[in-house]
Amino acid sequence: MFKVTARTVLELGSELISSDVIAFYELVKNGFDAGTKSGVEIRFDIVLGLRSYSSLRNRTQEQEVPLDKLKTRCLSELDAGAASLYASAKTCISSAKSYEELFSALEEVYSLNSIRVIDSGTGMSKTDLTDKFLVIGTPSRKIAVERSVAEGKDKPDFLGEKGLGRLSAMRLGDTLSITTARR
């Protein structure tokens, strides 16, 4: 057995999951593999995009633009379409009284962003989470797919078989929160 560092996992993930489209595809496959009957829903709650966030953070650190003008610019970059997040983001930025506070406010606002992948599948037990989902390359699905092929089934029981779904979430964001219930 050998050890793998977190950096190696990140590199592996970026090589295997080479685009956001592939990442979403893998996560949708996970939902169908879980037996969802109503499909998979993807919800984007993005109040401040990455490019805007990065640019505004840099401008805040440079302190070359007057604070009030920079705050106005920050507010103009917020997506009012992210209704549930917009009001708190606006309040957070508006209340900043220094460049340092504005920098912190931008970090807080950016952390409000989320992408939710929702399905009505069977859910995962704690054991499923720790022994399958959070372990890269588990053989459980591969074995089931091979069994389906050996039995001559028209289509395999699962779409995914490599155990790479969680790497998709790593590509799409810095934080992963899983809410699941076993049925």
N, C-alpha and C positions, 0 to 999 in steps of 0.2 A: 504494500500500500504506500502511496506517496501523498505528500501534503501539497495543497494548492493555496496560494495567497489570494486575497480579495482582488488585488490588482490583476492577477491572471484571469480571474472570473470576469472582471470588467472587460479585459481585452478579448477574451473568448466570446463574450456576449456581443461585443461590437463587431466582431468578425462574422459570427453566425447570424445575428439579427442586424442586417446591414442597412435597413431603412425603417422609418416609422411605419410605413405601410405593412412591411413584413411583421413588425412588432404587433400591430393591431390584428393582423391575420392570425398570428399565433394565439393571442388572447381570446379571439372569437372562437378559434378551434377548441380551446380549453373549455369554453362554455358549452359547446355542443358535445364534447367528450364527457362533460358532467351530466348530460342528459336533459338539457334545457328543452322544454316544449314550446316556449314562447319566443325563442330567438335570443339574441344578445344585444343589449342596448349599450351604447357608448355615449356618455355625457361629458361634454367639455365645459368646465367652468374656469375660464381664463380671463382674468381682469387686467393683467399686464403681461404682454408677450415678452419673450426672452430678449429679442433685439432691443426693444424699448427699455426694458429693465437694465440691460448692460450699458446702453448709451447714457441713460439717466444717472446711473451709479457713477460712471466716469465723470460726468459733468458735475455731479455733486462733490466728488473728491477734488476736482480741479478748482472749484469755488471761484470761477471766473465770471459767472453769470449772477446777477443779484438774486438773492434768495427768493424774493416774491415772484420774480419772472420764472425762475426754475421750478417753483411750486406750481405755477400756472401751466408750465410745459408738462410737468408730471401729470397733472390732472387731465390735460388734453390727451394724454396717451392711454388713459384708462378706457376700457371697453364698457360702455354703459349697457351693452347687451348682456353682460354678466350680472344680471339684476340682483341676485342674492349677495353678491360680493361688492358691487359698485359703491354702495353707501358707506360701508365700513372702510373701503380703500380710500374713498374721498376724504372721510373724516381723519383717517390716519395721516394722510399727506398734508391736509389743511392745518392740522394741529402742530406740525413741525415748526420749531422756533429757531433752529440753527441748521447749518449744513449737516452736522453730525446726526441730529434728530431726523432730518430728511433722509439721510443715508439709511438709518435704521428703519424708517417708515417704508422706504422702498423695499427693503428686505422683507419686512412683515407683509406688505401688500403682495409681493411676488410669491410668498409662501402660501397665500390663500388659493392660488391656482390649483386645480385638480382635474384629473381625467378619471372618470369612473366607468368601469366595465362591469355590467350587471347582467346576471343570468338567473334563471330559475331552476338550475340543475340540482343535483342531489346534495351538494355541499361537501365539506371535508371535515373529518374528525381531527382532533389534535394530533393523532398518530399520522393521519394522511398528510397533514401540514408538515410535520417535522421529518417524517420518513420518506415522503414522496415529493410534495411540491417544493420544499426547500432543499432538496438534494438534486443536483444536476446529473442528468443521464440515468435516471432510475429505469430499470428494465420492465416494470410492471405492464406498461402499455404496449411495449414492443412484443412482449410475450403474448399478450392478448391478440395483437394484430397477426402475429405469426400463427397462432392457433386458428384464427378465422380463415386465414389463407389455406392452412392445412385441411380444414374442414370443408373447404370449397364454397364458403359463403360468398355471395355476390359483392358484398362490401364489408370491410372490416368494422369491428365494434367501435374503434376509435380513429380519429383523424390524426392526432398527434401520437408519436411513438418515441421521440428522442428525449423527452424530459427537459425541454428547453423553454417552456412557456414563461417561467419566472424571469428569464433573461430579457424577455420582451419588455416587462415592466421596468427593468433597470434602464433600458434605452429611453423610455418615455419620461422618466422622472427620477428625482433623488430620493423620494420617500415612498414606501409601499405600505399601504394599510389594507389588511384583508379582513372582511367581515363575512363569516360563513356560518351556516347552520346545517347540521346533518339531518337528512330526512330518512 
